[in-house]
């Protein structure tokens, strides 16, 4: 199948102490590129020859200003977007975006339309519903979110304030493999768990947001990439920190931003660029996912995937084993083999392997080999 995987990943820190690192399949906060972690480690005590750590550096300092703006530029470059788009760095997680979006753009006359394909899209809709400005345009809840809605199932109002969908569903392991066609309605997407994992026609979107802790950095910041014309629709009747134009006009520096998180996001964006951009990321992610899905499909039902095949995620592979006892055993033995974070969410159960950009191919190979051995030892 593949070359024999290594038993461990071993690195040395600056002090010369050897550390064993596991294959980290956690859904978020999640694995980061080892090269990025080493850069952060090397710079942590003296950032940019300032004699200070990045976590001690003022957000008004020129040294920080450089990385802040470079991160924005690299994100737009990777997405092939021009100066009609803006990158904002906002706190509060994607959960705050669930509220900010309807507060800024929807009204009782122009509702936000939502496709429900998992918990996070449901939570986004609930915020709009609380405000009285939300409508369900499609839902696969009756199928336990085992797939995403099809294009022909989307019932979008012609005068909708926007159409919102969650591109990848971390809990259920499903992903949209198409960009919804919405006509003149502004298209908004939560890309928290697959942001910058593959090329898309990002020009089709009016606003994209992503909590970075799954695929781009440490927890603490949300990236919002939006058309400037969309940002300008922000309501001036909202509190200052709930308006998108506040962040736009002040270059996301109206208040103290999460500087360390943005610093790492910038390094991850550079790492993606240095490793071939989104096209190469997509090729790698497809290969990793296929290795694991092949084991599931060839297991004669020992492993059962949650997601329908045409909606399978390339970021989060979800599957069950024959019974709860085997699932507990799988988790325990996986950790003994340096495979961490594979326990599934309580709403789905079973296993979940998150294979974001930073997960090396070797990690998928190690997991697949473990799955094969586990099945051989435990099949009835």
Secondary structure, DSSP 8 states (H G I E B T S, - for coil): ------S-EEEE-TTS-EEEE-EE--SSS----HHHHHHHHHHSSSGGGSSS-GGGS-TTSHHHHHHHHHHHHHHHHHTT--TTEEEEEE-SHHHHHHHHHHHHH--SSS-EEEEE-SHHHHHHHHHHHHTT-EEEEEE-GGGTT-S---GGG----TT-SEEEEESEETTTTEE-SS----TTS-EEEE-TTTTTSS---GGG-SEEEEETTTTTSSSS-EEEEEEHHHHTT--TTS-GGG-HHHHHHTTT-SS---HHHHHHHHHHHHHHHHTTHHHHHHHHHHHHHHHHHHHHHTSTTSSEESS-GGGB-SSEEEEE-SSHHHHHHHHHHHHHTTEE--B--TTT-SEEEE--TTS-HHHHHHHHHHHHHHHHHH--
